[in-house]
Amino acid sequence: MSKVPTYVQAIDGKFYQEPTIIGEGWFICFDDDDPPELVIEQPIKKAAVEILKSTGIHYTALQKHSKSQREFDGKTKKAISYFFHLHSRIPVPQKFDKAIDRPSGDCVFYEFPAT
């Protein structure tokens, strides 16, 4: 549960508040008190490593986190999630609260040099 806003820097240099990267049967979300999370609808159509590679995200320490029920396309479905350590800017997210040039105030943010 977020206590403060979370901003993640994307490849366009902007910081996106509460971004979600969405693919077919999966999404990646960010929270202030957990590592980035990849959530995959069950049954798995693509492996976690394959999904992350397809996004261009650089990461380490991919670890299975939990089985749960999550929302996909407006329906609650079984899912499995993985935590990972983020080491690069993310693609511009499909869903976010707002985009800004620089976070300020009480927040958590992921910032990386341009590659």
Steps between C-alpha positions, in 0.01 A plus 500: 500500500648830393565755769663755269496545121738287294664648190698303243715658230417388147713499186361843404662648815169580675399356837167317504294480818363151577588362154372168366653330198241276339533205265275215393434297815749690718584836656784663695416730790703704749438573869684704763554212743552200267739433212361529145249220438429301184153341517416224251154357436468124551554279313830659398524566126846661522780451751591790730850529349354514148253774601764717666736455203223611261461830691870588482511538879836420662450309824654256746382281786179372340319300767159338523290698746147363527193343347193720513188620327549816295300700249560446128269661241248587773478141630658343809728213398764278658849647475858449604732787581873559504706772666817631336762773541474770237823627338377714209240744386168344404304525175243780504218338700149447364343596835613764752365778722718781362831569326740765632855623431627446856341357817493714813353477846427177687540220246703203378661517157707278272753704299756370248747658258403509135642211300 
